[in-house]
Amino acid sequence: MPNNRLLWILVAVPAFGYGAGVVAACTRADGGGTWRVYSNSVDSGGYTWVRCSLVVASTGKINGTSSLCRDPGGSSARITSGSLKVANSCQVTASFVLNGRTFTIVESWLTRDKLALAGVGRFPGGLFQFTAIRQ
């Protein structure tokens, strides 16, 4: 007959000991900082990619003066406005304006160490995916 105390320890320790420490809790401020963003997009004009420097305040507001994107040809455009929201679950949503078009991050997640973010989104007539790394 198995030792019931040992069985209880084998079940309870992982459930209570490890589970509580592994769950990542995030706050709105976790989205703040400077991010290097790499994105692929597709619309009726075809496929392209951009690289951006995105500056986000701890309140979630995107800094339109300091946030800049460059396309493969080297042309640049500012992200003129926007905001980023981080849920307690570390899911991130956002909306921002680039080249007069509103881009919406539909689903993305902040990593447990809060140093990277990846997800997908849409803009009028197109879709994008991205990866962001905190600087």
Buried (B, 14 or more C-beta within 10 A) or exposed (E): EEEEEEEEEEEEEEEEEEEEEEEBEBEBBBBBBBBBBBBEBEBEEEEBBBEBBBBBBEEBBBBBEEBBBBEEEEEEBBBBBBBBEBEEEBBBBBBBBBEEEEBBBEEBBBEEEBEBBBBEBBBEEBEBBBBBBBE
